[in-house]
Amino acid sequence: MEFTVNVNIKASSELLAILKTLTGIKNTQVTTPTSTPTSTPAQISQPPTQQAPTQVSVPLIPIAPPVPPAQPPQTSAAEVPVAPAQTYTMDQLAVAATQLVDAGRREELISLLTQFGVQALTALPKEQYGAFATTLRQMGAKI
């Protein structure tokens, strides 16, 4: 399969030589449009200040089509063992929080409670125990 790319540029022979050098392609076709501007008697004709665009046709090197990534073997949900979600108790959270207080990080613990929307650990809803425990662990507490 062969592709052809047509590039319209306003170029000098020096720029064309650079393009040929960069692409390493020797069989290019260079054409310069030969149309000239027409004017009516009412128009004032001014000399062009720029060169006319040059058209370069560069054939592309064919490449193989992309290979789709290999798909992992399919397994059903029944084959994959799933561990039950870890649950925490208020006592476990309190022990972990105490470790942070003992390490001089009381203000950080208070800030964490504020992030969870409570003023005291005992006001933390059970649904948030897991997320709170994860954050305590990230802060360095052993839980």
Residue pairs with C-beta under 8 A, 6 or more apart in sequence:
1 62
2 59
2 60
2 62
3 59
3 60
3 62
4 57
4 58
4 59
4 60
5 57
5 58
5 59
5 60
6 55
6 56
6 57
7 55
7 56
7 57
7 58
8 53
8 54
8 55
9 15
9 53
9 54
9 56
10 50
10 51
10 52
10 53
10 54
11 19
11 51
11 53
11 54
11 56
12 51
16 28
16 30
16 54
16 56
19 28
19 56
20 26
20 28
23 58
25 58
25 59
27 59
28 56
28 57
28 58
29 56
29 57
30 54
30 55
30 56
31 54
31 55
31 57
32 52
32 54
32 55
33 52
33 53
33 55
37 45
37 48
39 45
85 130
86 130
86 133
87 129
87 130
88 129
88 130
88 132
88 133
88 143
89 129
90 121
90 122
90 129
92 133
92 143
93 121
93 124
93 129
93 132
93 133
93 136
93 143
94 121
95 143
96 133
96 136
96 137
96 141
96 142
96 143
97 109
97 121
97 136
97 141
99 140
99 141
99 142
100 106
100 108
100 109
100 136
100 139
100 140
100 141
101 109
103 140
105 139
108 139
112 132
112 135
112 136
112 139
113 119
113 120
113 121
113 124
116 124
116 128
116 131
116 132
118 124
124 132
133 143
136 143
137 143
